[in-house]
Amino acid sequence: MVDSTETMGNGLFFMHNRVRKHPPKQNAAITKLMAVLFICVALVLAYLFREDLAFTDTLSDETPYINEQLLDLPPNRWVKIHQPFIESWRRQTHAGAAFDLKRGKLLVFGSDTHGENWDNSVHEFDPVIMRWSTHYPAAVPKSYRINSQGYPAAGEKQLLPWAMHSFDSVVYDPNLDALIVTALPEHNPASKNITGTKIDPTWIYELGPRQWRVFPNDGNPTPRFFAAASAYDKSRDVIVAYNNGIWELGPDRKRWHQATKETHHEIHFNMVYDSKHRKLAVFGDHRNTNAVWLYTPGEEAGDKGVWEKMIPGGDPCPEDQHFPVAFDDDNGVFLLVPDNRPTSGQGKAQSSSTYVYDLSENAYLKLPNADLKPLGMNYMMVYDPSYKVFLLVTGDWTEPATVWALRLDLLREKRTVR
């Protein structure tokens, strides 16, 4: 019996000797041919394994019914479930995210609008087939204009909003089956070069036809929301926006109603709806904080609600701003990932940590095995109720958009603490 390792070694040695005996010119030709073949193979592999399917629908015929990986995640720690081999876009730190409950997809919209990148596309991540897709190409800068109605519009073949800082102002509305974007392009450089009376509307992106439209607000002036936050109140079927007071869109979706002018935040905060207690919770602020502000809404859209400041106990949570937060409808708690900023206020964070906030106990609980690199500005965490996992998107100009998942086992974590 011949040893296979030895045979492989002899074979390689034989090939090596044969190559060495070729004339120099033939060697050079072979080298060039091998280089060309290598490049061709690399390009083919890049194409086959590309993760950003530009401007196409999800491949529904190939979609499995269940992603076993998400069902078998180890609890209470972040697991990197997807990082593209190659992609045509990068996560924008000023962008926001929402979860499409009808289709089970994570949706991203928003742009830094700094430099040359004005991304006004909608990007979609399918957690079943683990793949990104882009709904339509970003509008070219020359298409930016103020239309006849005074709205900032873009796009040559379809109506698009300008690229903008969306922050925490992207929300999925199951009533309309659409994204509602309560943001405005305050920092888009196009504002300096394009003249005309500019009216910043609320934008609605209908997910069925994948078309944008301007929300008419029943003919009334639209409230301005910049560096703001919004959320869906599922108990009342109301869209809630927070910026210079609380504004609400009732179930008829006809116009914005101001419920109160009372305000406790400026910019860089996150607002999430607590379906268990039927309250809205606001985390973070540009001044850095670990306090939680609760807003109990009125009975009807536009009715005045009540604010309450909470100082949570439990594990010490770092003070921070613009960090990701989402609510777990199954466990009835929030999950947040603030950066571990130096208490002295000097220097940059070296890591971020993951905390559970339980309103029933008004306490933070740190997950000891769920630290990540510092996230900086990040509004891209959602809860997927189908798989009962949190999905978090990280990445910036220096690295591809990475998707992480965390399955929360609250009872196990509390038993471990005790």
Secondary structure, DSSP 8 states (H G I E B T S, - for coil): ---HHHHHHHHHHHHHHHHHTS-HHHHHHHHHHHHHHHHHHHHHHHHHT--EEET----GGG--S--HHHHT--BTS-EEEE--SS-S----TT-EEEEETTTTEEEEE-----TT------EEEETTTTEEEESS----GGG-EE-TTS-EEE-SSS-EE-----TB-EEEETTTTEEEE----TT-THHHH--S------EEEETTTTEEEE--GGGS-----SS-EEEEETTTTEEEEESSSEEEE-TT---EEEEE------SS-EEEEETTTTEEEEE--TT-B--EEEEE--SSTT---EEEEE--EES----BSS--EEEETTTTEEEE--B---TTS-S--S-EEEEEEETTTTEEEEEEEEEES---S-B-EEEETTTTEEEEEEEETTEEEEEEEEB--HHHHHHHH-
